[in-house]
């Protein structure tokens, strides 16, 4: 049997209020052209198993985007702070999506900007090695990997980078309980398959 080759060409958030989610994407991060939104009333509770990380150049940029997210209706999960790895904070939008805004730099070197360097979709998985193997078998190349803890894939031309993280560690990083059930309410475009943790892919034209 031939294995389907995946190519991440789109990302769609599923929500009961598409208009509200679209406004948030635009007002908070200016990402309305990079992330799609579709209506869904699929049942979901607790942690939905993924986060979106907005990576910026400096702390002032992170603060600017976090303030915009709060003004657009998000709430704090982890207020912005400095740490060993850099600076950042975590918020949750009204549609339940968890957003982390971060930088590896600890000092500002220019006026604050809304420029985004990278957007990363982190999937929380039970077995990083098994999920990594699934994606490699479906044609997605590994960009870097840290054992059974973290994997980042090479997704050229994609509106978002794709990475895997242990579900419990991802929830801890986001400041939430790892417990959750039901729909992930997210759809990855570029193939028709479901991965080992229930994340659904659909045709890019979906």
C-alpha positions in Angstrom: 0.0 0.0 0.0 1.3 3.4 -1.0 1.7 5.9 1.9 0.2 9.3 1.4 2.7 12.1 1.3 1.8 15.1 3.4 2.7 18.7 2.8 1.5 21.3 5.3 -0.1 24.0 3.1 -2.7 25.4 5.4 -3.9 25.6 9.0 -7.6 26.1 9.9 -8.9 26.8 13.4 -12.4 25.4 14.0 -14.7 27.4 16.2 -18.5 28.1 16.8 -17.7 31.8 16.2 -15.6 32.1 13.0 -16.1 35.9 12.8 -14.9 36.4 16.3 -11.8 34.2 15.7 -11.0 36.0 12.5 -11.2 39.4 14.3 -8.9 38.1 17.0 -6.3 36.8 14.4 -6.4 40.2 12.7 -6.4 42.5 15.8 -4.0 40.5 17.9 -1.4 39.3 15.5 -2.2 40.3 12.0 -2.4 36.6 11.0 -5.8 36.6 9.2 -4.0 35.8 5.9 -1.9 32.9 7.3 -4.5 31.0 9.4 -8.0 30.0 8.2 -11.1 29.7 10.3 -14.1 27.4 9.9 -17.3 26.8 11.8 -17.4 23.8 14.2 -19.5 22.9 17.2 -17.6 19.7 17.8 -17.5 18.9 21.5 -14.2 19.6 23.3 -13.1 20.0 26.9 -9.9 21.0 28.6 -6.6 21.1 26.8 -7.0 20.6 23.1 -3.5 19.3 22.7 -1.8 22.1 20.7 -0.5 25.6 21.0 0.5 28.3 18.6 3.8 30.0 19.2 4.5 33.5 17.8 8.2 34.1 17.8 9.5 37.7 17.7 12.9 39.5 17.8 12.8 41.2 21.2 10.8 41.6 24.5 9.2 44.9 23.4 7.7 43.2 20.4 6.4 40.4 22.6 4.8 42.9 24.9 3.2 44.8 22.0 1.6 41.6 20.6 0.5 40.3 24.0 -1.1 43.7 24.8 -2.9 43.5 21.5 -4.1 40.0 22.2 -5.5 41.0 25.6 -7.2 44.0 24.1 -8.7 41.6 21.5 -10.3 39.5 24.3 -7.6 37.0 25.3 -6.8 36.3 28.9 -3.5 35.5 30.6 -2.3 31.9 31.2 1.2 33.0 32.0 2.1 36.7 32.3 5.1 37.8 30.4 8.4 37.3 32.2 12.1 36.7 31.6 13.6 33.2 32.0 16.8 31.3 31.2 15.7 30.8 27.5 14.5 34.4 26.9 11.2 36.3 27.4 7.6 35.6 26.7 4.0 35.0 27.9 1.0 32.8 27.2 -2.6 33.9 26.6 -5.8 32.1 25.7 -8.2 33.5 23.1 -11.9 33.4 23.6 -12.2 30.6 21.2 -9.9 28.5 23.4 -6.8 28.6 21.3 -3.6 28.9 23.4 -1.0 31.4 22.1 2.6 31.8 23.3 4.5 35.0 22.3 8.2 34.7 22.9 11.7 35.7 22.0 15.1 34.2 22.8 16.5 37.7 23.3 16.4 39.4 26.7 17.2 43.0 25.7 15.5 45.4 23.3 17.6 46.9 20.6 15.1 49.0 18.6 11.6 50.4 18.9 8.8 47.9 19.4 7.4 46.2 16.2 4.5 43.9 15.4 6.8 41.9 13.0 6.6 38.2 13.5 9.7 36.1 12.8 8.1 32.6 13.0 4.8 31.0 13.7 5.0 27.5 15.1 2.2 24.9 15.5 3.1 22.7 18.4 1.3 19.4 18.6 1.2 17.8 22.0 1.7 14.0 21.6 1.9 11.0 23.9 4.8 9.4 22.2 7.2 11.8 20.3 9.2 9.0 18.7 6.0 7.3 17.3 4.5 10.5 16.0 7.9 11.5 14.5 8.0 8.2 12.7 4.5 8.7 11.4 5.3 12.0 9.9 8.6 10.9 8.4 6.9 7.9 6.8 4.4 10.4 5.3 7.2 12.4 3.7 7.8 15.3 6.1 11.5 15.8 6.8 12.9 16.5 10.2 14.6 19.9 10.6 15.9 19.2 14.2 15.1 16.8 16.9 15.9 16.5 20.6 15.4 12.8 21.4 11.9 11.9 22.7 11.2 15.4 23.8 10.9 17.7 20.8 10.8 17.5 17.0 10.6 20.3 14.5 9.9 19.5 10.9 11.0 21.1 7.6 7.8 22.6 6.1 9.0 24.9 3.3 6.3 27.1 1.8 4.0 26.5 4.8 2.3 29.4 6.6 3.3 27.8 9.9 6.1 25.5 11.1 5.1 22.1 12.5 6.6 20.7 15.7 6.0 17.9 18.2 6.3 18.1 22.0 5.2 15.8 24.7 1.6 16.6 25.6 2.3 16.9 29.4 5.3 19.1 28.8 3.4 21.3 26.3 0.5 21.7 28.8 2.9 22.7 31.5 4.6 25.2 29.3 1.2 26.7 28.5 0.2 26.8 32.1 -2.8 24.4 31.8 -3.7 20.9 32.9 -2.9 18.2 30.3 -6.3 16.7 30.7 -8.7 17.2 27.8 -11.0 15.2 25.5 -13.1 15.6 22.4 -12.2 17.4 19.2 -8.8 19.3 18.8 -10.8 21.8 16.6 -7.9 22.2 14.3 -7.4 21.1 10.7 -4.1 20.7 8.9 -4.2 21.1 5.1 -2.1 19.0 2.7 -3.4 15.4 2.8 -6.2 13.3 4.1 -5.1 11.3 7.2 -5.3 11.3 11.0 -2.1 11.1 13.0 -1.6 8.9 16.1 -2.9 11.6 18.4 -6.0 12.3 16.5 -4.9 15.4 14.7 -6.8 15.5 11.4 -5.4 16.4 8.0 -7.6 17.3 5.0 -7.1 18.1 1.4 -5.6 21.6 0.9 -8.7 22.8 -0.9 -10.9 21.8 2.1 
